[in-house]
């Protein structure tokens, strides 16, 4: 979706007004009054900032989440995620940027839409749904976070928002999703200011119910009865029906900082970025090779030094790689496919494949009716065919999927569903990390890198920013409630509420 010059100007001006200070006293001060910003432009801005820039996509998304999930591996010292070492700025990067660039503008927009005399209910519905997108990612990664009072510094003078408990956050997010969906009318909305669906309310309803399904299933181990009830409500409401319903922002090649893909700003060498450290993990390569999964050639390219696909073991550095029999330099291992990581690449938030695999799991749990095998097969098909939005050459035909399913038939296990969900969320690393923590699938083998902060176990949460200590007095209460201390390193081994 292309911007008009006017929209680009407005978004650029809004970005110029954004501070880089990480303090909550600054995070909650909106330098503009609500009536001065057109809601369409503000919604566009918030969607772009939720997609994120290089800072948080590099640190929390790639360096930590993708490496812990063993989609990628690296020998570079600052790629700390598969070594389970702590870098406070990397770990807190999404927290810092989301409250600064997403939360306060989202809250300001909702306040405008709720108080305006001629407010558009459909706009408000879409805004409520998108607010859940922002907060569910935050709470999944960090646990208890500022929620009910967040972003209200300008509106209500709350400079130090309280940290809400995650169970309360989830209860409210599910209610807000239902409220938002019910507000969606047959018309209205943000029109071309909506970068996901161009204002299509039918697709927003399917997205809202699909997101409801994801959040409901996140509670499967923490509150099964609530999970079951909301799962049924989501499926009955109508979730995504094909890859045409996938929720993503199609970015462009410029200008930098306005509408570029944040992952592309890390890995797109052709655009002048090009961090060449990550390689495909051997966990990914070995599983795809063993199952004959053609996505391996979509996700990666064969080693620079020649030969077939070769995955890099996680937990190596530039010294220990020398003793590895499968390769002695990073160029002995498969790298990421440059077609997936351009600055103009789409940023995906949720897919049809995910919803179908979640329904298959729900059926296995007895929470939904139908054929788990059919929904599993739909999820695999969607997951194999969703990549052509990155480049037409990545299209996969039905015959190829049929051959794969015949060779790898549904075996009625949660593990098999978990592997496919893990593959379908490649590059959507926040979601891959969250679903793995909930289900424990697929089975990943941890490493025990010298000096790691977890005793050789995969971290189960990211850490709040060190600057929060002493800045927001409500943090200490949240730490105590979650069984943590201000020794930030120990947080990495304390599960969030829904991770049972």
RODO-2510 file (C-alpha; in nm, 4 decimals, decimal comma):
residues 500
     n   res          X          Y          Z
     1     x     0,0000     0,0000     0,0000
     2     x     0,1490     0,3313    -0,1071
     3     x     0,1498     0,6512     0,0974
     4     x     0,0465     0,9831    -0,0435
     5     x     0,2998     1,2611     0,0005
     6     x     0,0656     1,4203     0,2520
     7     x     0,0516     1,1119     0,4721
     8     x     0,4288     1,0785     0,4573
     9     x     0,4652     1,4387     0,5685
    10     x     0,2277     1,3937     0,8622
    11     x     0,3962     1,0717     0,9757
    12     x     0,7381     1,2324     0,9442
    13     x     0,6251     1,5271     1,1554
    14     x     0,4812     1,2964     1,4189
    15     x     0,8048     1,1010     1,4293
    16     x     1,0027     1,4214     1,4705
    17     x     0,7945     1,5040     1,7765
    18     x     0,8809     1,1723     1,9450
    19     x     1,1431     1,1812     2,2195
    20     x     1,4115     0,9165     2,2710
    21     x     1,4003     0,9422     2,6485
    22     x     1,3101     0,6112     2,8134
    23     x     1,1660     0,7542     3,1375
    24     x     0,7985     0,7027     3,2145
    25     x     0,7661     1,0699     3,2972
    26     x     0,8557     1,1331     2,9333
    27     x     0,6857     0,8241     2,7909
    28     x     0,3475     0,9482     2,9052
    29     x     0,3715     1,3123     2,7958
    30     x     0,2096     1,3718     2,4586
    31     x     0,3585     1,6915     2,3102
    32     x     0,0536     1,7544     2,0923
    33     x    -0,3117     1,7971     2,1780
    34     x    -0,5454     1,5312     2,0421
    35     x    -0,7554     1,7495     1,8110
    36     x    -0,4460     1,8578     1,6162
    37     x    -0,3786     1,5086     1,4746
    38     x    -0,6020     1,3523     1,2137
    39     x    -0,7038     1,0057     1,3487
    40     x    -0,6253     0,8432     1,0129
    41     x    -0,2691     0,9675     1,0182
    42     x    -0,2274     0,8795     1,3849
    43     x    -0,3480     0,5232     1,3233
    44     x    -0,1042     0,4894     1,0340
    45     x     0,1756     0,6096     1,2594
    46     x     0,0898     0,3642     1,5382
    47     x     0,0716     0,0717     1,2964
    48     x     0,4132     0,1582     1,1562
    49     x     0,5644     0,1936     1,5019
    50     x     0,4137    -0,1409     1,6059
    51     x     0,5881    -0,2965     1,3077
    52     x     0,8912    -0,1332     1,4618
    53     x     1,2287     0,0017     1,3643
    54     x     1,5754    -0,1426     1,3506
    55     x     1,6412    -0,0857     1,7221
    56     x     1,3902    -0,3255     1,8757
    57     x     1,3626    -0,5635     1,5783
    58     x     1,7378    -0,6168     1,5916
    59     x     1,7672    -0,6594     1,9671
    60     x     1,4536    -0,8139     2,1153
    61     x     1,3329    -0,9660     1,7894
    62     x     1,6404    -1,1114     1,6205
    63     x     1,9294    -1,1171     1,8669
    64     x     1,7178    -1,2619     2,1470
    65     x     1,3913    -1,4178     2,0285
    66     x     1,5000    -1,5697     1,6962
    67     x     1,8167    -1,7125     1,8473
    68     x     1,6485    -1,8598     2,1548
    69     x     1,3936    -2,0180     1,9204
    70     x     1,6779    -2,1704     1,7164
    71     x     1,5592    -2,0300     1,3871
    72     x     1,8982    -1,8611     1,3715
    73     x     2,2411    -1,9094     1,5273
    74     x     2,5496    -1,6886     1,5344
    75     x     2,9099    -1,6824     1,6448
    76     x     2,9177    -1,3032     1,6816
    77     x     2,9613    -1,2047     2,0445
    78     x     2,6860    -0,9435     2,0510
    79     x     2,4273    -1,1940     1,9207
    80     x     2,3650    -1,3042     2,2777
    81     x     2,0306    -1,4809     2,2434
    82     x     2,1480    -1,8368     2,1849
    83     x     2,4125    -1,8023     2,4539
    84     x     2,1617    -1,6889     2,7205
    85     x     2,3794    -1,4033     2,8346
    86     x     2,2249    -1,0813     2,9535
    87     x     2,2366    -0,7503     2,7727
    88     x     1,9987    -0,5136     2,9474
    89     x     1,9545    -0,2713     2,6591
    90     x     1,8869    -0,5499     2,4110
    91     x     1,6419    -0,7305     2,6367
    92     x     1,4388    -0,4211     2,7228
    93     x     1,4412    -0,2721     2,3727
    94     x     1,0802    -0,3545     2,2829
    95     x     0,9568    -0,2329     2,6228
    96     x     1,1455     0,0947     2,5835
    97     x     1,0323     0,1656     2,2293
    98     x     0,6737     0,0415     2,2602
    99     x     0,5834     0,2716     2,5479
   100     x     0,7557     0,5624     2,3812
   101     x     0,6293     0,5201     2,0251
   102     x     0,3189     0,3000     2,0347
   103     x     0,1353     0,3082     2,3661
   104     x     0,1015     0,6803     2,4277
   105     x    -0,0163     0,7585     2,0731
   106     x    -0,2545     0,4633     2,0762
   107     x    -0,4046     0,5781     2,4054
   108     x    -0,4295     0,9349     2,2773
   109     x    -0,6089     0,8130     1,9638
   110     x    -0,8561     0,6038     2,1622
   111     x    -0,9233     0,8952     2,3963
   112     x    -0,9941     1,1176     2,0951
   113     x    -1,2274     0,8619     1,9400
   114     x    -1,4135     0,8028     2,2663
   115     x    -1,4684     1,1718     2,3381
   116     x    -1,5193     1,3232     1,9936
   117     x    -1,8756     1,4348     1,9280
   118     x    -1,8845     1,2805     1,5805
   119     x    -1,6671     0,9777     1,6527
   120     x    -1,6638     0,6849     1,4112
   121     x    -1,7414     0,3584     1,5995
   122     x    -1,5571     0,1520     1,3397
   123     x    -1,2433     0,3588     1,3930
   124     x    -1,2717     0,3017     1,7654
   125     x    -1,3204    -0,0710     1,7125
   126     x    -1,0090    -0,1001     1,4982
   127     x    -0,8114     0,1077     1,7478
   128     x    -0,9173    -0,1162     2,0361
   129     x    -0,8105    -0,4266     1,8451
   130     x    -0,4743    -0,2731     1,7560
   131     x    -0,4161    -0,1706     2,1164
   132     x    -0,4434    -0,5399     2,2043
   133     x    -0,1827    -0,6193     1,9380
   134     x     0,0575    -0,3817     2,1126
   135     x    -0,0040    -0,4960     2,4677
   136     x    -0,0243    -0,8687     2,4132
   137     x     0,3231    -0,8590     2,2633
   138     x     0,4505    -0,6536     2,5577
   139     x     0,3012    -0,8678     2,8316
   140     x     0,3995    -1,1925     2,6592
   141     x     0,7604    -1,0804     2,6508
   142     x     0,7866    -0,9090     2,9916
   143     x     0,5041    -1,0372     3,2138
   144     x     0,3390    -0,7751     3,4348
   145     x     0,3585    -0,4376     3,2588
   146     x     0,1960    -0,0938     3,2817
   147     x    -0,1426    -0,1409     3,1154
   148     x    -0,4526     0,0218     3,2642
   149     x    -0,2725     0,3509     3,3384
   150     x    -0,0183     0,3400     3,0552
   151     x    -0,0062     0,6262     2,8073
   152     x    -0,2183     0,8541     3,0260
   153     x     0,0427     1,1088     3,1279
   154     x    -0,1008     1,3766     2,9010
   155     x    -0,4630     1,2701     2,9393
   156     x    -0,4834     1,2121     3,3164
   157     x    -0,1472     1,3254     3,4520
   158     x    -0,0324     0,9710     3,5408
   159     x     0,3440     0,9912     3,5120
   160     x     0,4187     0,6641     3,6947
   161     x     0,1666     0,4058     3,5744
   162     x     0,1135     0,0985     3,7853
   163     x     0,2201    -0,2453     3,6655
   164     x    -0,0870    -0,4622     3,6129
   165     x    -0,0801    -0,8365     3,6789
   166     x    -0,0705    -1,0420     3,3602
   167     x    -0,3871    -1,2364     3,4394
   168     x    -0,5768    -0,9080     3,4712
   169     x    -0,4202    -0,7789     3,1493
   170     x    -0,5307    -1,0876     2,9594
   171     x    -0,8839    -1,0683     3,0974
   172     x    -0,9134    -0,7077     2,9842
   173     x    -0,7510    -0,7672     2,6438
   174     x    -1,0046    -1,0393     2,5644
   175     x    -1,2895    -0,8113     2,6673
   176     x    -1,1451    -0,5267     2,4632
   177     x    -1,1184    -0,7509     2,1589
   178     x    -1,4838    -0,8421     2,1894
   179     x    -1,5767    -0,4767     2,2387
   180     x    -1,3668    -0,3697     1,9422
   181     x    -1,5126    -0,6342     1,7124
   182     x    -1,8669    -0,5388     1,8117
   183     x    -1,7973    -0,1765     1,7208
   184     x    -1,6989    -0,2618     1,3646
   185     x    -1,9677    -0,1555     1,1222
   186     x    -2,0220    -0,2197     0,7545
   187     x    -1,8531     0,1104     0,6733
   188     x    -1,6369     0,3767     0,8292
   189     x    -1,2928     0,3192     0,9659
   190     x    -0,9545     0,4534     0,8688
   191     x    -0,9699     0,3739     0,4975
   192     x    -0,6314     0,4023     0,3314
   193     x    -0,4855     0,5061     0,6667
   194     x    -0,5144     0,1404     0,7685
   195     x    -0,2002    -0,0303     0,6397
   196     x    -0,3221    -0,3808     0,7199
   197     x    -0,6550    -0,4149     0,5396
   198     x    -0,7188    -0,0740     0,3845
   199     x    -1,0216    -0,0286     0,6065
   200     x    -1,1953    -0,3571     0,5119
   201     x    -1,4186    -0,4213     0,8136
   202     x    -1,4884    -0,7853     0,7258
   203     x    -1,1201    -0,8648     0,7334
   204     x    -1,0826    -0,6721     1,0581
   205     x    -1,3517    -0,8905     1,2142
   206     x    -1,1698    -1,2058     1,1084
   207     x    -0,8436    -1,0622     1,2384
   208     x    -1,0068    -0,9672     1,5676
   209     x    -1,1473    -1,3163     1,6206
   210     x    -0,8193    -1,4770     1,5138
   211     x    -0,6345    -1,2628     1,7661
   212     x    -0,8959    -1,3629     2,0258
   213     x    -0,8209    -1,7284     1,9460
   214     x    -0,4480    -1,6709     1,9915
   215     x    -0,4959    -1,4993     2,3276
   216     x    -0,7447    -1,7622     2,4434
   217     x    -0,5068    -2,0457     2,3617
   218     x    -0,2268    -1,8611     2,5410
   219     x    -0,4198    -1,9343     2,8596
   220     x    -0,4418    -2,3087     2,7941
   221     x    -0,2108    -2,4048     3,0808
   222     x    -0,2923    -2,1203     3,3213
   223     x    -0,6733    -2,1063     3,3040
   224     x    -0,8166    -2,3860     3,0935
   225     x    -1,1835    -2,3017     3,1481
   226     x    -1,1367    -1,9398     3,0408
   227     x    -0,9249    -2,0515     2,7471
   228     x    -1,1924    -2,2950     2,6330
   229     x    -1,4730    -2,0392     2,6581
   230     x    -1,2926    -1,7702     2,4598
   231     x    -1,1662    -2,0247     2,2057
   232     x    -1,5238    -2,1274     2,1335
   233     x    -1,6302    -1,7633     2,1039
   234     x    -1,3470    -1,6847     1,8625
   235     x    -1,4129    -1,9811     1,6350
   236     x    -1,7860    -1,9115     1,6308
   237     x    -1,7201    -1,5479     1,5453
   238     x    -1,5220    -1,6379     1,2338
   239     x    -1,1435    -1,6477     1,2047
   240     x    -0,9145    -1,6125     0,9034
   241     x    -1,0255    -1,8290     0,6114
   242     x    -0,7218    -1,8185     0,3820
   243     x    -0,3858    -1,6487     0,3369
   244     x    -0,5752    -1,3586     0,1823
   245     x    -0,6764    -1,2674     0,5388
   246     x    -0,3214    -1,2567     0,6790
   247     x    -0,2428    -0,9471     0,8836
   248     x     0,0706    -0,7709     0,7602
   249     x     0,2070    -0,4317     0,6665
   250     x     0,3631    -0,4108     0,3225
   251     x     0,6606    -0,1821     0,3690
   252     x     0,8419     0,0204     0,1064
   253     x     1,2059     0,0846     0,0305
   254     x     1,2098     0,4322     0,1744
   255     x     1,2569     0,6824     0,3100
   256     x     1,4469     0,5409     0,6061
   257     x     1,2605     0,5699     0,9326
   258     x     0,9191     0,6200     0,7713
   259     x     0,7977     0,2974     0,6119
   260     x     1,0843     0,0500     0,6098
   261     x     1,0769    -0,2990     0,7551
   262     x     1,2758    -0,3025     1,0816
   263     x     1,4200    -0,6488     1,0152
   264     x     1,5257    -0,5307     0,6708
   265     x     1,7014    -0,2376     0,8359
   266     x     1,9192    -0,4979     1,0063
   267     x     1,9750    -0,7600     0,7364
   268     x     1,9219    -0,5971     0,3950
   269     x     2,2730    -0,5617     0,2553
   270     x     2,1432    -0,4232    -0,0734
   271     x     1,9939    -0,1278     0,1157
   272     x     2,3209    -0,0511     0,2942
   273     x     2,2495    -0,2370     0,6182
   274     x     2,3484    -0,6018     0,6209
   275     x     2,4395    -0,7520     0,9588
   276     x     2,5996    -1,0694     0,8273
   277     x     2,6212    -1,2518     1,1613
   278     x     2,3143    -1,4809     1,1707
   279     x     2,2992    -1,8195     1,0025
   280     x     2,0180    -2,0724     0,9940
   281     x     2,0219    -2,2893     1,3052
   282     x     2,0883    -2,6595     1,2664
   283     x     1,7617    -2,7202     1,4543
   284     x     1,5727    -2,5612     1,1648
   285     x     1,7840    -2,7075     0,8856
   286     x     1,7933    -3,0607     1,0258
   287     x     1,4160    -3,0749     1,0845
   288     x     1,3329    -2,9388     0,7413
   289     x     1,5849    -3,1688     0,5736
   290     x     1,4482    -3,4734     0,7562
   291     x     1,0902    -3,3959     0,6493
   292     x     1,1715    -3,2837     0,2948
   293     x     1,0345    -2,9373     0,3670
   294     x     1,0803    -2,7103     0,0663
   295     x     1,0557    -2,4044     0,2891
   296     x     1,4229    -2,4544     0,3612
   297     x     1,4998    -2,2950     0,0243
   298     x     1,2551    -2,0159     0,1060
   299     x     1,4050    -1,9424     0,4458
   300     x     1,7685    -1,9715     0,3518
   301     x     2,0423    -1,9999     0,0929
   302     x     2,3160    -2,2609     0,0855
   303     x     2,6606    -2,1840     0,2350
   304     x     2,8916    -1,9340     0,0708
   305     x     3,1659    -2,1977     0,0852
   306     x     2,9526    -2,4406    -0,1143
   307     x     2,7647    -2,7598    -0,0510
   308     x     2,4139    -2,8425     0,0564
   309     x     2,2233    -2,6680     0,3344
   310     x     2,4122    -2,6867     0,6607
   311     x     2,2714    -2,5463     0,9860
   312     x     2,4910    -2,3788     1,2438
   313     x     2,4741    -2,5220     1,5975
   314     x     2,3551    -2,2726     1,8570
   315     x     2,5832    -2,1542     2,1349
   316     x     2,9078    -2,1247     1,9376
   317     x     3,1456    -1,8306     1,9241
   318     x     3,4322    -1,7515     1,6910
   319     x     3,6667    -1,9728     1,8941
   320     x     3,4483    -2,2760     1,9599
   321     x     3,3325    -2,2920     1,5989
   322     x     3,6845    -2,3952     1,5055
   323     x     3,6309    -2,7286     1,6839
   324     x     3,2937    -2,7920     1,5177
   325     x     3,3120    -3,0724     1,2620
   326     x     3,0331    -2,9312     1,0457
   327     x     3,2172    -2,6085     0,9703
   328     x     3,4957    -2,3805     1,0871
   329     x     3,3644    -2,0413     0,9708
   330     x     3,0174    -1,8948     0,9421
   331     x     3,0403    -1,9246     0,5639
   332     x     3,0255    -2,3020     0,5997
   333     x     2,6598    -2,2619     0,7077
   334     x     2,3342    -2,1673     0,5379
   335     x     2,2379    -1,8012     0,5582
   336     x     1,8999    -1,6278     0,5504
   337     x     1,7303    -1,5691     0,2171
   338     x     1,7786    -1,2013     0,1226
   339     x     1,4341    -1,2002    -0,0415
   340     x     1,2741    -1,2202     0,3046
   341     x     1,4664    -0,9421     0,4727
   342     x     1,4434    -0,6414     0,2439
   343     x     1,3568    -0,2992     0,3807
   344     x     1,0482    -0,3234     0,1597
   345     x     0,9473    -0,6657     0,2958
   346     x     0,6123    -0,7116     0,4677
   347     x     0,5975    -0,7345     0,8471
   348     x     0,3602    -1,0137     0,9455
   349     x     0,1499    -1,0017     1,2642
   350     x    -0,0785    -1,3037     1,2329
   351     x    -0,1587    -1,5631     0,9686
   352     x    -0,4228    -1,8095     0,8575
   353     x    -0,1715    -2,0892     0,9187
   354     x    -0,1483    -1,9990     1,2876
   355     x    -0,5255    -1,9950     1,3333
   356     x    -0,5714    -2,3341     1,1676
   357     x    -0,2994    -2,4939     1,3792
   358     x    -0,4489    -2,3429     1,6947
   359     x    -0,7902    -2,4851     1,6017
   360     x    -0,6295    -2,8272     1,5451
   361     x    -0,4828    -2,8032     1,8952
   362     x    -0,8170    -2,6899     2,0395
   363     x    -0,9910    -2,9900     1,8832
   364     x    -0,7326    -3,2223     2,0349
   365     x    -0,8029    -3,0652     2,3733
   366     x    -1,1753    -3,1199     2,3282
   367     x    -1,2458    -2,7467     2,3100
   368     x    -1,3707    -2,7395     1,9518
   369     x    -1,5426    -2,9724     1,7081
   370     x    -1,4335    -3,0888     1,3663
   371     x    -1,1356    -3,2724     1,2270
   372     x    -0,8018    -3,1860     1,3865
   373     x    -0,6311    -3,3448     1,0849
   374     x    -0,8155    -3,1205     0,8391
   375     x    -0,7241    -2,8063     1,0300
   376     x    -0,3657    -2,9272     1,0695
   377     x    -0,3420    -2,9858     0,6937
   378     x    -0,4911    -2,6412     0,6297
   379     x    -0,2330    -2,4906     0,8639
   380     x     0,0549    -2,6642     0,6899
   381     x    -0,0742    -2,5561     0,3497
   382     x    -0,1140    -2,1980     0,4656
   383     x     0,2285    -2,2019     0,6286
   384     x     0,3964    -2,3294     0,3128
   385     x     0,2152    -2,0897     0,0798
   386     x     0,2286    -1,7659     0,2813
   387     x     0,5723    -1,6553     0,1644
   388     x     0,4874    -1,5288    -0,1838
   389     x     0,3961    -1,1900    -0,0338
   390     x     0,7724    -1,1408     0,0051
   391     x     0,8505    -1,2295    -0,3544
   392     x     0,6530    -1,4023    -0,6313
   393     x     0,9362    -1,6526    -0,6789
   394     x     0,8586    -1,7960    -0,3325
   395     x     0,5129    -1,9229    -0,4337
   396     x     0,4435    -2,2899    -0,3553
   397     x     0,1815    -2,4803    -0,5568
   398     x    -0,0803    -2,7162    -0,4158
   399     x     0,0873    -3,0239    -0,5632
   400     x     0,4053    -2,9534    -0,3666
   401     x     0,2061    -2,9220    -0,0456
   402     x     0,0128    -3,2404    -0,1238
   403     x     0,3388    -3,4309    -0,1682
   404     x     0,4722    -3,2984     0,1609
   405     x     0,1556    -3,3903     0,3512
   406     x     0,1552    -3,7395     0,2012
   407     x     0,5137    -3,7903     0,3153
   408     x     0,4479    -3,6343     0,6571
   409     x     0,0894    -3,7283     0,7530
   410     x    -0,0804    -3,5945     1,0628
   411     x     0,0206    -3,8047     1,3639
   412     x    -0,2224    -3,6560     1,6188
   413     x     0,0428    -3,5124     1,8501
   414     x     0,0883    -3,1698     2,0012
   415     x     0,4563    -3,1919     1,9088
   416     x     0,3795    -3,2103     1,5385
   417     x     0,1449    -2,9114     1,5605
   418     x     0,4162    -2,7254     1,7529
   419     x     0,6787    -2,7828     1,4851
   420     x     0,4484    -2,6470     1,2168
   421     x     0,3523    -2,3416     1,4235
   422     x     0,7221    -2,2780     1,4858
   423     x     0,7901    -2,2921     1,1109
   424     x     0,4889    -2,0753     1,0231
   425     x     0,6082    -1,8019     1,2615
   426     x     0,9596    -1,7772     1,1176
   427     x     1,0520    -1,4036     1,1317
   428     x     0,7508    -1,3387     1,3597
   429     x     0,9858    -1,4239     1,6432
   430     x     0,7925    -1,2677     1,9309
   431     x     0,5015    -1,4993     1,8565
   432     x     0,7231    -1,8013     1,7986
   433     x     0,8880    -1,7439     2,1369
   434     x     0,5558    -1,6984     2,3172
   435     x     0,3888    -2,0075     2,1730
   436     x     0,6950    -2,2215     2,2465
   437     x     0,6912    -2,1130     2,6103
   438     x     0,3213    -2,1946     2,6378
   439     x     0,3378    -2,5391     2,4783
   440     x     0,6967    -2,6543     2,5177
   441     x     0,6844    -2,7584     2,1533
   442     x     0,8768    -2,8089     1,9424
   443     x     1,1435    -2,9691     2,1577
   444     x     1,4493    -2,7426     2,1483
   445     x     1,7856    -2,8461     2,2905
   446     x     1,9327    -2,5740     2,5161
   447     x     2,3004    -2,4856     2,5266
   448     x     2,5253    -2,4158     2,8224
   449     x     2,7521    -2,1366     2,7028
   450     x     3,0163    -2,0287     2,9581
   451     x     2,8936    -1,7402     3,1716
   452     x     2,5287    -1,7702     3,0703
   453     x     2,2679    -1,6195     3,3007
   454     x     2,0220    -1,9085     3,3227
   455     x     2,2228    -2,2166     3,4186
   456     x     2,1961    -2,3503     3,0670
   457     x     1,8204    -2,3234     3,0180
   458     x     1,6428    -2,1242     2,7484
   459     x     1,5289    -1,7902     2,9006
   460     x     1,1553    -1,7684     2,9626
   461     x     1,1119    -1,3901     2,9555
   462     x     1,2852    -1,0706     2,8593
   463     x     1,3923    -0,8156     3,1188
   464     x     1,2625    -0,4723     3,2071
   465     x     1,4994    -0,1850     3,1407
   466     x     1,7495    -0,1135     3,4143
   467     x     1,6363     0,2483     3,4098
   468     x     1,2988     0,1456     3,5500
   469     x     1,4532     0,0880     3,8937
   470     x     1,4036     0,4040     4,0947
   471     x     1,2188     0,5754     3,8108
   472     x     0,8822     0,4068     3,8422
   473     x     0,8158     0,3228     4,2086
   474     x     0,5504     0,0710     4,1046
   475     x     0,8104    -0,1680     3,9637
   476     x     0,9142    -0,3119     4,3011
   477     x     0,5592    -0,4283     4,3734
   478     x     0,5396    -0,5950     4,0320
   479     x     0,8704    -0,7728     4,0851
   480     x     0,7607    -0,9057     4,4243
   481     x     0,4268    -1,0216     4,2841
   482     x     0,6066    -1,2218     4,0153
   483     x     0,8660    -1,3692     4,2497
   484     x     1,1577    -1,1611     4,1291
   485     x     1,4075    -0,9167     4,2730
   486     x     1,6013    -0,6227     4,1369
   487     x     1,8746    -0,8719     4,0467
   488     x     1,7691    -0,8473     3,6851
   489     x     1,9557    -1,1550     3,5682
   490     x     1,7335    -1,3888     3,7686
   491     x     1,4285    -1,2610     3,5827
   492     x     1,5274    -1,4624     3,2760
   493     x     1,4350    -1,7874     3,4530
   494     x     1,1036    -1,6739     3,6082
   495     x     0,8086    -1,7708     3,3862
   496     x     0,5326    -1,5246     3,3070
   497     x     0,1896    -1,6018     3,4541
   498     x     0,0497    -1,8055     3,1627
   499     x     0,3684    -2,0135     3,1229
   500     x     0,2848    -2,3099     3,3468
***
